[in-house]
């Protein structure tokens, strides 16, 4: 018996319990952990595989792509596909059009969604809940059903092949965004809003100083969802603005495949350019996304 055990026994009058080391991991638990990691690795490979294929293919010549296995490293590495995109193909115009469209739509949708969600969450007015649920029910209408009416309206207003035709139908908040924000805004403690009101804060000041700072993670997540959905928009831009000068990046990429006889190295270069900004946004704001998932789960 050690000196420490002897002192413990003298102090308490009971025999000391020997310290236990870490329990060995049982075989079923180790097998379950290994299976979990294998599934996570498989999921990561499934998600990253297309992007890796796109990058590798964009750095190959057409001859290399035709004679090698798709996921082999390019040898030698070439940038002629990117040079061709921004040279003779003039791919800078679709990138600029897409960036402008996304900026306008994100600003319009975020501002209108925040204001509408704040009104539905905190303000009292006749028919508030009925209006909200009727508006939310429009989520059940497939987006394809609205294409023909929207096209007829935009054409009648002379907005075909214009920037306004691209952005006007989707400039205001979506039912999904308003629903998501409303549920988070409702969790703001009423005591804080009452205290701000007693300090003289008006409706918009309470929104700006109390509600928005407490819901920053969900706002960032909604911002990223809006950017991704609008950046990848294809159907509506291809219908309302088929003219080359108003092609967005998705329409211009699809045109490369048909116009140049399926030059896959060129198409993959354009695809890589389209995916790169979204990947950068995710890496920059991944902590905010993780926080929003945790907060939403707790609520």
BASEBA-828608 format. One line per field, with one value per residue: residue number from 1; residue in three letters; y, z negated, x negated of N, C-alpha, C in turn. Coordinates in steps of 0.001 Angstrom, whole numbers, plus 500000, padded with zeros to 6 digits. Atoms other than C-alpha are relative to their C-alpha. Layout:
// BASEBA-828608
seq	(NUM; ...)
type	(ala; ...)
n.north	(Y; ...)
n.up	(Z; ...)
n.east	(X; ...)
ca.north	(Y; ...)
ca.up	(Z; ...)
ca.east	(X; ...)
c.north	(Y; ...)
c.up	(Z; ...)
c.east	(X; ...)
END
This chain:
// BASEBA-828608
seq	(1; 2; 3; 4; 5; 6; 7; 8; 9; 10; 11; 12; 13; 14; 15; 16; 17; 18; 19; 20; 21; 22; 23; 24; 25; 26; 27; 28; 29; 30; 31; 32; 33; 34; 35; 36; 37; 38; 39; 40; 41; 42; 43; 44; 45; 46; 47; 48; 49; 50; 51; 52; 53; 54; 55; 56; 57; 58; 59; 60; 61; 62; 63; 64; 65; 66; 67; 68; 69; 70; 71; 72; 73; 74; 75; 76; 77; 78; 79; 80; 81; 82; 83; 84; 85; 86; 87; 88; 89; 90; 91; 92; 93; 94; 95; 96; 97; 98; 99; 100; 101; 102; 103; 104; 105; 106; 107; 108; 109; 110; 111; 112; 113; 114; 115; 116; 117; 118; 119; 120; 121; 122; 123; 124; 125; 126; 127; 128; 129; 130; 131; 132; 133; 134; 135; 136; 137; 138; 139; 140; 141; 142; 143; 144; 145; 146; 147; 148; 149; 150; 151; 152; 153; 154; 155; 156; 157; 158; 159; 160; 161; 162; 163; 164; 165; 166; 167; 168; 169; 170; 171; 172; 173; 174; 175; 176; 177; 178; 179; 180; 181; 182; 183; 184; 185; 186; 187; 188; 189; 190; 191; 192; 193; 194; 195; 196; 197; 198; 199; 200; 201; 202; 203; 204; 205; 206; 207; 208; 209; 210; 211; 212; 213; 214; 215; 216; 217; 218; 219; 220; 221; 222; 223; 224; 225; 226; 227; 228; 229; 230; 231; 232; 233; 234; 235; 236; 237; 238; 239; 240; 241; 242; 243; 244; 245; 246; 247; 248; 249; 250; 251; 252; 253; 254; 255; 256; 257; 258; 259; 260; 261; 262; 263; 264; 265; 266; 267; 268; 269; 270; 271; 272; 273; 274; 275; 276; 277; 278; 279; 280; 281; 282; 283; 284; 285; 286; 287; 288; 289; 290; 291; 292; 293; 294; 295; 296; 297; 298; 299)
type	(unk; unk; unk; unk; unk; unk; unk; unk; unk; unk; unk; unk; unk; unk; unk; unk; unk; unk; unk; unk; unk; unk; unk; unk; unk; unk; unk; unk; unk; unk; unk; unk; unk; unk; unk; unk; unk; unk; unk; unk; unk; unk; unk; unk; unk; unk; unk; unk; unk; unk; unk; unk; unk; unk; unk; unk; unk; unk; unk; unk; unk; unk; unk; unk; unk; unk; unk; unk; unk; unk; unk; unk; unk; unk; unk; unk; unk; unk; unk; unk; unk; unk; unk; unk; unk; unk; unk; unk; unk; unk; unk; unk; unk; unk; unk; unk; unk; unk; unk; unk; unk; unk; unk; unk; unk; unk; unk; unk; unk; unk; unk; unk; unk; unk; unk; unk; unk; unk; unk; unk; unk; unk; unk; unk; unk; unk; unk; unk; unk; unk; unk; unk; unk; unk; unk; unk; unk; unk; unk; unk; unk; unk; unk; unk; unk; unk; unk; unk; unk; unk; unk; unk; unk; unk; unk; unk; unk; unk; unk; unk; unk; unk; unk; unk; unk; unk; unk; unk; unk; unk; unk; unk; unk; unk; unk; unk; unk; unk; unk; unk; unk; unk; unk; unk; unk; unk; unk; unk; unk; unk; unk; unk; unk; unk; unk; unk; unk; unk; unk; unk; unk; unk; unk; unk; unk; unk; unk; unk; unk; unk; unk; unk; unk; unk; unk; unk; unk; unk; unk; unk; unk; unk; unk; unk; unk; unk; unk; unk; unk; unk; unk; unk; unk; unk; unk; unk; unk; unk; unk; unk; unk; unk; unk; unk; unk; unk; unk; unk; unk; unk; unk; unk; unk; unk; unk; unk; unk; unk; unk; unk; unk; unk; unk; unk; unk; unk; unk; unk; unk; unk; unk; unk; unk; unk; unk; unk; unk; unk; unk; unk; unk; unk; unk; unk; unk; unk; unk; unk; unk; unk; unk; unk; unk; unk; unk; unk; unk; unk; unk)
n.north	(498800; 498799; 499028; 499239; 500850; 500104; 498747; 499940; 500931; 499419; 498816; 500327; 501229; 500994; 500324; 499180; 500692; 499727; 499240; 500812; 499431; 499884; 501263; 500352; 499886; 501320; 500252; 499464; 498548; 499651; 500299; 498975; 498759; 500163; 499941; 498601; 499233; 500448; 499376; 498580; 499885; 500274; 498821; 498915; 500300; 499812; 498575; 499315; 500641; 499213; 498782; 500404; 500355; 498767; 499281; 500759; 499973; 498657; 499779; 500916; 499724; 500989; 501270; 500672; 500455; 501121; 501164; 500342; 500238; 498672; 499418; 499922; 498644; 499527; 499992; 498880; 499116; 498929; 499007; 499469; 499948; 498745; 498933; 499972; 499486; 498551; 499389; 500061; 500319; 498832; 500508; 498992; 499384; 500767; 499889; 498679; 499977; 500831; 499320; 498887; 500555; 500546; 498885; 499338; 500895; 500245; 498789; 499871; 501078; 499942; 498862; 500240; 501157; 499593; 499122; 500773; 500936; 499227; 499605; 501184; 500555; 499126; 498965; 500436; 499352; 500924; 501011; 500275; 501426; 500515; 499554; 500746; 501390; 500001; 499739; 501181; 501081; 499902; 500904; 501235; 499791; 500219; 498810; 500137; 499576; 498545; 499530; 499437; 498682; 499011; 499657; 499157; 498680; 499304; 499668; 498910; 498771; 499695; 500305; 501162; 499685; 498840; 500327; 499935; 501255; 501025; 499803; 499494; 500994; 500628; 498932; 499907; 501170; 501269; 500551; 500781; 499093; 499317; 500995; 500293; 498856; 499777; 500930; 499596; 498713; 500206; 500470; 498867; 499743; 498826; 499040; 499128; 499080; 499042; 499080; 499084; 499077; 499042; 499086; 499106; 500591; 500250; 501337; 500337; 500005; 501279; 501001; 499839; 500064; 501138; 501250; 500438; 500518; 501277; 501024; 499902; 501266; 500418; 499039; 500382; 501225; 499644; 499275; 500977; 500748; 499131; 499845; 501257; 500254; 499049; 500214; 501206; 499886; 500337; 500086; 498693; 499201; 500537; 499711; 498572; 499247; 500897; 499264; 500301; 498946; 500115; 501360; 500204; 500947; 501345; 500060; 499940; 501296; 500954; 499679; 500503; 501423; 500213; 499210; 500441; 501457; 500714; 499829; 500155; 499259; 498615; 499974; 500183; 498744; 499089; 500523; 499702; 498566; 499785; 500586; 499444; 498986; 500616; 500710; 498992; 499506; 501020; 500067; 498776; 499886; 501311; 499915; 499447; 501043; 500969; 499367; 499905; 501337; 500285; 499150; 500469; 501274; 499758; 499363)
n.up	(500000; 499874; 501094; 499776; 500400; 501465; 500555; 499716; 500898; 501342; 500074; 499803; 500678; 499014; 499085; 498787; 498739; 499056; 498803; 498810; 498736; 498963; 499587; 498600; 499090; 499607; 498559; 499271; 499917; 499039; 498659; 499664; 499690; 498699; 498964; 499902; 499260; 498602; 499362; 499840; 498913; 498746; 499700; 499582; 498639; 499074; 499830; 499439; 498756; 498786; 499946; 499655; 498589; 499223; 500036; 499259; 498574; 499477; 499844; 498976; 498598; 499502; 499712; 501280; 500535; 499204; 500060; 501380; 500950; 500389; 501230; 500011; 500001; 498659; 499754; 500908; 500337; 499022; 500323; 498749; 500066; 500637; 499082; 498925; 500531; 500184; 498783; 498843; 500392; 500694; 501112; 501048; 499981; 500857; 501408; 500466; 500066; 501130; 501251; 500193; 500304; 501354; 500947; 500063; 500566; 501409; 500744; 500024; 500747; 501412; 500627; 500055; 500869; 501392; 500411; 500071; 501119; 501240; 500166; 500367; 501276; 501175; 499909; 500097; 499060; 499679; 498979; 499837; 499858; 498791; 498848; 499983; 499585; 498582; 499254; 500117; 499182; 498624; 499844; 499375; 498560; 499331; 499322; 498555; 499648; 499880; 498948; 498866; 500365; 500166; 498682; 499323; 500625; 499678; 498576; 499816; 500518; 499220; 500802; 499482; 499671; 500775; 501361; 500848; 499844; 500796; 501446; 500542; 500593; 501212; 500744; 501364; 500840; 499708; 501174; 500834; 500758; 501011; 501026; 500782; 500841; 500975; 501108; 500810; 500631; 501090; 501191; 500677; 501274; 499985; 500978; 499338; 499135; 500868; 500556; 498931; 499767; 501108; 499772; 498894; 498686; 499186; 499418; 499199; 500868; 500709; 499023; 499663; 501152; 500876; 499334; 499024; 500618; 500655; 498994; 498949; 499305; 499061; 498901; 499120; 499313; 498979; 498968; 499170; 499245; 498919; 499014; 499259; 499139; 498894; 499181; 499202; 499258; 498584; 499186; 499707; 499117; 498639; 499311; 499894; 499432; 499189; 499259; 500534; 500884; 501305; 500522; 501289; 499899; 499753; 498611; 499154; 500101; 499194; 498588; 499590; 499695; 498725; 498926; 499647; 499817; 501235; 500437; 501433; 500764; 500054; 500854; 501385; 500437; 500336; 501201; 501134; 500289; 500602; 501342; 500888; 500955; 501003; 500930; 500833; 500943; 501026; 500882; 500800; 500936; 500511; 501437; 500166; 499616; 501085; 501120; 499692; 500116; 501430; 500580; 499512; 500648; 501382; 500038)
n.east	(499145; 500806; 499868; 498760; 498879; 500026; 499474; 498565; 499304; 500013; 499133; 498580; 499635; 499611; 501105; 500022; 499695; 501094; 499630; 499771; 500454; 498966; 499419; 500278; 498868; 499526; 500068; 498831; 500056; 501049; 499494; 499003; 500730; 500655; 498962; 499557; 501015; 499982; 498843; 500302; 500970; 499295; 499195; 500888; 500463; 498891; 499754; 501162; 500421; 499716; 500809; 501371; 499971; 499891; 501279; 501006; 499689; 500226; 501436; 500488; 499665; 499031; 500672; 500231; 498719; 499507; 500887; 500360; 498916; 499497; 500531; 501458; 500533; 500397; 501443; 500281; 498883; 499809; 498965; 499468; 498536; 499626; 500394; 499017; 498732; 500035; 500510; 499100; 498617; 499474; 499207; 499929; 498668; 499075; 500373; 499583; 498529; 499581; 500350; 499063; 498691; 500012; 500064; 498696; 498998; 500300; 499627; 498544; 499358; 500345; 499316; 498560; 499735; 500189; 498899; 498754; 500077; 499916; 498599; 499218; 500446; 499904; 498971; 498610; 499081; 498904; 500238; 501432; 500278; 499341; 500798; 501266; 499813; 499633; 501232; 500846; 499425; 500492; 501138; 499543; 499856; 501293; 500519; 499816; 498636; 499949; 500893; 499247; 499437; 501073; 500535; 499002; 500025; 501241; 499972; 499037; 500615; 501194; 501181; 500729; 501393; 500451; 500420; 498805; 499283; 500659; 499950; 498731; 499091; 500532; 500665; 499489; 500232; 499340; 499301; 500926; 500855; 499193; 499661; 501206; 500334; 498919; 500132; 501144; 499702; 499047; 500714; 500636; 499310; 499134; 500499; 500969; 499255; 499308; 500998; 500400; 498896; 500001; 501126; 499662; 500269; 498828; 499853; 501179; 501184; 500008; 500432; 501412; 500899; 499731; 499627; 501005; 501232; 499780; 499698; 501018; 500307; 498964; 500030; 501107; 499602; 499025; 500734; 500695; 498993; 499530; 501081; 500180; 498842; 499974; 501192; 499778; 498746; 500180; 498789; 499429; 500869; 500054; 498740; 499709; 501123; 500833; 501025; 501322; 500507; 499368; 500178; 500655; 501096; 499491; 499553; 501190; 500686; 499233; 500208; 501315; 499914; 499310; 500569; 501337; 500009; 500312; 501386; 499798; 501007; 499549; 498807; 500428; 500625; 498904; 499348; 500873; 499853; 498690; 499962; 501025; 499504; 499140; 500868; 500662; 499000; 499773; 501160; 500065; 498874; 499609; 499724; 498657; 499050; 499964; 499287; 498573; 499419; 499872; 498959; 498703; 499703; 499602; 498687)
ca.north	(500000; 503397; 506330; 508234; 505280; 504974; 508669; 508423; 505391; 507157; 510281; 508584; 505298; 503456; 501640; 503742; 502762; 502333; 504715; 503223; 503805; 504539; 501808; 499907; 500535; 497518; 495862; 496677; 500337; 500483; 498818; 501323; 504248; 502851; 502381; 505959; 507390; 505259; 506593; 510168; 509655; 508152; 511113; 513570; 511791; 511831; 515565; 516562; 514122; 516200; 519343; 517545; 516083; 519546; 521108; 518311; 518269; 522044; 521805; 519234; 519575; 517857; 515227; 514464; 514212; 511790; 509479; 509408; 508253; 511111; 511534; 511333; 514401; 516555; 516162; 518775; 521277; 523729; 526917; 527291; 526534; 529522; 531675; 530706; 531473; 535017; 535596; 534516; 533230; 536512; 534711; 537830; 539193; 536285; 536496; 540239; 539819; 537025; 539006; 542060; 539944; 538190; 541461; 543065; 540004; 539334; 542946; 543031; 539644; 540120; 543572; 542606; 539230; 540787; 543486; 541057; 538472; 541138; 542369; 538849; 538024; 541094; 543520; 543233; 543952; 542475; 539211; 538831; 535058; 534424; 536497; 534704; 531198; 532044; 533457; 530417; 528122; 529435; 527213; 524322; 525881; 524487; 527181; 525779; 526604; 530323; 530465; 531077; 533806; 535538; 535357; 536816; 539672; 540498; 540381; 542626; 545146; 545052; 543466; 540523; 540461; 543114; 543137; 544131; 541004; 538901; 540438; 541937; 538674; 537585; 540915; 540510; 538002; 534360; 532482; 530174; 533064; 534870; 531692; 530921; 534443; 534744; 531617; 532910; 536462; 535126; 533636; 537094; 537726; 540109; 541691; 543032; 544513; 546098; 547554; 549004; 550510; 552115; 553621; 555327; 552893; 552804; 549816; 549944; 550763; 547669; 545618; 547054; 547133; 544108; 541561; 541506; 541235; 538305; 536468; 537036; 533313; 532618; 535816; 534721; 531273; 532746; 535083; 532125; 530165; 533138; 533641; 529970; 529686; 532844; 532138; 528712; 529995; 528594; 528096; 531640; 533414; 531033; 531889; 535615; 536636; 534300; 537086; 536537; 539904; 538969; 535352; 534421; 532043; 528896; 529666; 530568; 527294; 525269; 527104; 526039; 522396; 522673; 525348; 523799; 520117; 519061; 520447; 519096; 520688; 524102; 523297; 522092; 525297; 527323; 525035; 525466; 529241; 529018; 526844; 528666; 531744; 529528; 527406; 530516; 531826; 528532; 528456; 532049; 531669; 528023; 528967; 531067; 528197; 525790; 528225; 528696; 524935; 524630; 527556; 526297; 522831; 524185; 526348)
ca.up	(500000; 500898; 498493; 500090; 499575; 495938; 495255; 496926; 494809; 491591; 492441; 493407; 491567; 494804; 497136; 500093; 503505; 505963; 508922; 512127; 515489; 518690; 519698; 522817; 525789; 526474; 529865; 530837; 530000; 531942; 534921; 534743; 534645; 537587; 539569; 538752; 539991; 543136; 543877; 543273; 545575; 548230; 547952; 548154; 551234; 552822; 552228; 553173; 556058; 558708; 557727; 557857; 561239; 562486; 561363; 562758; 566086; 566447; 566202; 569015; 572767; 574769; 575854; 572229; 571204; 574024; 573303; 569486; 566555; 565395; 561892; 562907; 562415; 565512; 567030; 567928; 566241; 568717; 568242; 571860; 571017; 568665; 571125; 573839; 571592; 570830; 574280; 577376; 575474; 573507; 570363; 568276; 569366; 567880; 564650; 564371; 565156; 562597; 559893; 560440; 560438; 557214; 555460; 556349; 555466; 552197; 551085; 552056; 550592; 547334; 546607; 547481; 545691; 542493; 542414; 543171; 540651; 537968; 538587; 538410; 535280; 533059; 534375; 533680; 536531; 537665; 539603; 538943; 538492; 541294; 543755; 542713; 543163; 546493; 547693; 546386; 548260; 551542; 550851; 552089; 555556; 557817; 559229; 562755; 562647; 562369; 565291; 568037; 566162; 565196; 568751; 570089; 567596; 568219; 571991; 571790; 569791; 572336; 569924; 572071; 572595; 569917; 566498; 564921; 566361; 564530; 561091; 560785; 560244; 557384; 555828; 552686; 549842; 550305; 548043; 546877; 545830; 544004; 542201; 541119; 539827; 538140; 536070; 534925; 534265; 532054; 529708; 528850; 525144; 524816; 521803; 524001; 526472; 523638; 522110; 525466; 525894; 522433; 523439; 526347; 529158; 531955; 534028; 536482; 533755; 531791; 534951; 535684; 532153; 530497; 532897; 535666; 533414; 531572; 534832; 536754; 537412; 539010; 541066; 542413; 543218; 545060; 546907; 548128; 549132; 551171; 552833; 553779; 555127; 557227; 558421; 559674; 561242; 564753; 565870; 565540; 566974; 569947; 570732; 570064; 571242; 574007; 575643; 575232; 573596; 570725; 570221; 566637; 565829; 565819; 569204; 570693; 569400; 570942; 574245; 574277; 574318; 577294; 579247; 579171; 579615; 575997; 575278; 571733; 570640; 571492; 569825; 566669; 566545; 566617; 563993; 561720; 562020; 561128; 558061; 556690; 555224; 553463; 551945; 550695; 549111; 547324; 545959; 544726; 543019; 541911; 538214; 538555; 540335; 537555; 534896; 536697; 536856; 533125; 532239; 534446; 532933; 529381; 530212)
ca.east	(500000; 498638; 498096; 501013; 503341; 502213; 502904; 506306; 507222; 506154; 508145; 511384; 511211; 511983; 509633; 508574; 509908; 507050; 507081; 508425; 506864; 508764; 511141; 510162; 512401; 514556; 514441; 518087; 517544; 514275; 515954; 518837; 516380; 514439; 517660; 518711; 515426; 515587; 519068; 517896; 514906; 517163; 519526; 516638; 515287; 518716; 519056; 515498; 515061; 516888; 514995; 511622; 512573; 513520; 510216; 508047; 509869; 509634; 505836; 505541; 505462; 508230; 505696; 504738; 508372; 509119; 506174; 505924; 508029; 510299; 508792; 505143; 502960; 502447; 499002; 498028; 500345; 501827; 503840; 504866; 508504; 508697; 506802; 509266; 512252; 511168; 509685; 511560; 514614; 515059; 516249; 515736; 519134; 521188; 519186; 519871; 523583; 523907; 522095; 524306; 527456; 526479; 525593; 528926; 531002; 529189; 529616; 533300; 534180; 532287; 533756; 537329; 537099; 535752; 538430; 541272; 540060; 539658; 543196; 544642; 542622; 542995; 545620; 549324; 551754; 555087; 554782; 551064; 551040; 553539; 551486; 548314; 549707; 551299; 547993; 546134; 548535; 547097; 544077; 546204; 546452; 543694; 541442; 541867; 545584; 544836; 542388; 544977; 546925; 543661; 542368; 545630; 545500; 541846; 542348; 545409; 543378; 540548; 538066; 536948; 533182; 532669; 531043; 534351; 535951; 533382; 533885; 537381; 539352; 537061; 536155; 538242; 538175; 539066; 541507; 538718; 536473; 539269; 540335; 536759; 536133; 539529; 538946; 535559; 536771; 539563; 536968; 535609; 536358; 539276; 537606; 534818; 537278; 539272; 536116; 535064; 538524; 538327; 534986; 536721; 535826; 538365; 539442; 536545; 534008; 535043; 534625; 531180; 529770; 531377; 532856; 530256; 527150; 528734; 529465; 526232; 525487; 528866; 528591; 525201; 526574; 529542; 527195; 525132; 528242; 529448; 526058; 525745; 529298; 529021; 525472; 526586; 529805; 530229; 533829; 535137; 532035; 531981; 535619; 535852; 532359; 531095; 529065; 525341; 524694; 527042; 525949; 525213; 522384; 524543; 526104; 522721; 521227; 524045; 523513; 519851; 520817; 523161; 521354; 517900; 518802; 518493; 515011; 515012; 511749; 513167; 516494; 514724; 512663; 515886; 517434; 514417; 514700; 518382; 517735; 514695; 516504; 519054; 516295; 514489; 517694; 518246; 514699; 514955; 518338; 518252; 518111; 521254; 523009; 522057; 523299; 526618; 527173; 526509; 528755; 531584; 531265; 531475; 534472)
c.north	(501241; 500925; 500797; 499200; 499875; 501258; 500108; 499098; 500549; 501153; 499632; 498766; 498914; 499707; 500829; 499138; 500297; 500705; 499070; 500729; 500088; 498632; 499691; 500077; 498613; 499853; 500501; 501525; 500458; 499745; 501046; 501327; 499926; 500086; 501424; 500837; 499592; 500626; 501493; 500226; 499750; 501187; 501178; 499777; 500206; 501475; 500701; 499428; 500806; 501269; 499685; 499632; 501245; 500732; 499277; 500055; 501372; 500303; 499050; 500545; 498991; 498642; 499214; 499432; 498768; 498734; 499579; 499713; 501338; 500622; 499979; 501463; 500421; 500057; 500286; 500803; 501127; 500930; 500554; 500047; 501303; 501189; 500138; 500574; 501517; 500723; 499985; 499704; 501156; 499588; 501003; 500650; 499183; 500083; 501339; 500091; 499204; 500691; 501158; 499493; 499495; 501121; 500680; 499113; 499727; 501213; 500129; 498944; 500075; 501131; 499722; 498818; 500371; 500860; 499227; 499041; 500721; 500444; 498819; 499484; 500877; 501010; 499388; 500792; 498984; 499039; 499606; 498528; 499426; 500389; 499197; 498586; 499898; 500229; 498787; 498852; 500065; 499172; 498711; 500137; 499774; 501235; 499946; 500508; 501499; 500538; 500681; 501319; 501083; 500438; 500910; 501412; 500784; 500406; 501155; 501327; 500384; 499703; 498746; 500450; 501327; 499529; 500020; 498721; 498874; 500118; 500348; 498902; 499424; 501018; 500042; 498654; 498787; 499502; 499214; 500913; 500686; 499044; 499720; 501146; 500239; 499077; 500362; 501327; 499834; 499524; 501119; 500306; 501299; 501052; 500973; 501011; 501054; 501010; 500999; 501017; 501046; 501008; 500928; 499442; 499740; 498602; 499599; 499977; 498698; 498875; 500064; 499727; 498758; 498702; 499507; 499521; 498643; 498868; 500040; 498661; 499596; 500964; 499660; 498743; 500284; 500770; 499029; 499174; 500815; 500157; 498744; 499765; 500946; 499840; 498805; 500048; 499767; 500146; 501374; 500867; 499477; 500303; 501493; 500779; 499078; 500721; 499840; 501063; 499956; 498583; 500024; 498843; 498572; 499832; 500016; 498686; 498939; 500254; 499507; 498548; 499748; 500708; 499466; 498480; 499253; 500059; 499999; 500729; 501469; 500144; 499862; 501230; 501008; 499542; 500284; 501467; 500288; 499487; 500686; 501069; 499409; 499247; 500975; 500548; 499001; 499939; 501215; 499989; 498658; 500030; 500554; 498964; 498976; 500553; 500059; 498655; 499644; 500787; 499529; 498701; 500171; 500596; 499027)
c.up	(500000; 498815; 500126; 499566; 498487; 499365; 500220; 499054; 498587; 499876; 500030; 499245; 500943; 500908; 501271; 501225; 500974; 501249; 501198; 501242; 501002; 500439; 501448; 500838; 500449; 501512; 500737; 500134; 500991; 501431; 500428; 500346; 501365; 501134; 500188; 500808; 501465; 500755; 500220; 501130; 501348; 500407; 500455; 501411; 501032; 500272; 500711; 501344; 501253; 500107; 500365; 501471; 500881; 500060; 500829; 501499; 500599; 500239; 501014; 501392; 500452; 500303; 498722; 499441; 500742; 499817; 498587; 499180; 499426; 498784; 499919; 500054; 501414; 500143; 501484; 499704; 501027; 499549; 501257; 500013; 499369; 500884; 501131; 499524; 499944; 501189; 501099; 499620; 499257; 498846; 498861; 499936; 499183; 498513; 499423; 499868; 498798; 498674; 499723; 499632; 498563; 498964; 499839; 499320; 498525; 499158; 499885; 499138; 498507; 499299; 499857; 499088; 498532; 499520; 499864; 498820; 498663; 499736; 499560; 498609; 498805; 500056; 499938; 501001; 500406; 501124; 500174; 500253; 501268; 501247; 500096; 500526; 501445; 500868; 499966; 500858; 501448; 500224; 500699; 501499; 500674; 500781; 501503; 500434; 500250; 501165; 501125; 499629; 499833; 501350; 500760; 499440; 500386; 501477; 500270; 499512; 500741; 499280; 500470; 500479; 499369; 498614; 499050; 500101; 499184; 498514; 499458; 499398; 498673; 499086; 498538; 499291; 500407; 498756; 499080; 499122; 498883; 498881; 499102; 499053; 498937; 498791; 499106; 499297; 498810; 498724; 499283; 498702; 500046; 499015; 500627; 500898; 499174; 499408; 501043; 500277; 498891; 500135; 501184; 501377; 500732; 500581; 500764; 499153; 499214; 500929; 500219; 498811; 499135; 500789; 500942; 499351; 499327; 500990; 501155; 500684; 501013; 501170; 500991; 500780; 501105; 501132; 500940; 500832; 501182; 501083; 500850; 500960; 501189; 500921; 500937; 500813; 501493; 500814; 500379; 500854; 501426; 500794; 500240; 500662; 500806; 500783; 499316; 499016; 498612; 499458; 498629; 500136; 500267; 501444; 500945; 499960; 500815; 501487; 500500; 500436; 501354; 501147; 500476; 499931; 498763; 499616; 498475; 499173; 499863; 499090; 498529; 499465; 499600; 498738; 498750; 499606; 499318; 498560; 499016; 499048; 498906; 498965; 499063; 498959; 498880; 499024; 499074; 498898; 499387; 498500; 499728; 500362; 498890; 498798; 500260; 499899; 498531; 499343; 500414; 499352; 498558; 499938; 500377)
c.east	(499116; 500235; 501286; 501206; 500076; 500570; 501501; 500778; 500047; 500975; 501466; 500437; 500440; 498826; 500099; 500289; 498882; 500496; 500106; 499496; 501142; 500496; 499643; 501269; 500412; 499984; 501244; 499974; 498941; 500464; 501029; 499333; 499330; 501017; 500502; 499019; 499947; 501166; 499766; 499003; 500653; 500873; 499164; 499476; 501088; 500264; 498841; 499565; 500308; 499164; 498552; 499917; 500051; 498668; 498948; 500246; 499732; 498533; 499365; 500324; 501057; 499373; 499726; 501301; 500507; 499180; 499632; 501246; 500458; 499327; 498479; 499553; 499614; 498482; 499746; 501272; 500080; 501115; 500655; 501524; 500481; 499623; 500996; 501330; 500003; 499391; 501047; 501437; 500671; 500919; 500122; 501379; 501006; 499665; 500458; 501519; 500498; 499714; 500958; 501387; 500072; 499973; 501357; 501032; 499742; 500384; 501514; 500659; 499683; 500747; 501489; 500336; 499866; 501165; 501308; 499983; 500114; 501439; 500850; 499636; 500346; 501136; 501392; 500836; 501060; 499623; 498556; 499730; 500629; 499214; 498708; 500191; 500460; 498768; 499076; 500517; 499542; 498742; 500399; 500203; 498654; 499571; 500226; 501366; 500058; 499166; 500774; 500675; 498940; 499432; 500967; 499994; 498744; 499950; 500949; 499436; 498722; 498695; 499270; 498622; 499554; 499575; 501190; 500813; 499400; 500323; 501378; 500877; 499533; 499333; 500413; 499889; 500797; 500723; 499076; 499147; 500781; 500387; 498798; 499664; 501061; 499844; 498821; 500253; 500942; 499323; 499258; 500743; 500802; 499519; 499005; 500699; 500732; 499023; 499528; 501092; 500068; 498865; 500238; 499733; 501308; 499991; 498743; 498736; 499919; 499568; 498498; 499069; 500184; 500178; 498900; 498699; 500174; 500239; 498998; 499707; 501062; 500079; 498889; 500352; 501004; 499341; 499296; 500974; 500497; 498943; 499865; 501161; 500035; 498792; 500188; 501285; 499769; 501288; 500530; 499068; 499939; 501257; 500178; 498875; 499090; 498907; 498647; 499516; 500632; 499926; 499344; 499026; 500484; 500451; 498805; 499233; 500734; 499813; 498647; 500078; 500656; 499303; 498658; 499866; 499522; 498542; 499991; 498952; 500387; 501219; 499608; 499265; 501073; 500724; 499175; 500099; 501336; 500052; 499060; 500533; 500881; 499169; 499295; 500974; 500248; 498842; 499927; 501061; 500400; 500283; 501395; 501058; 500141; 500756; 501497; 500680; 500197; 501111; 501384; 500391; 500458; 501389; 501104)
END
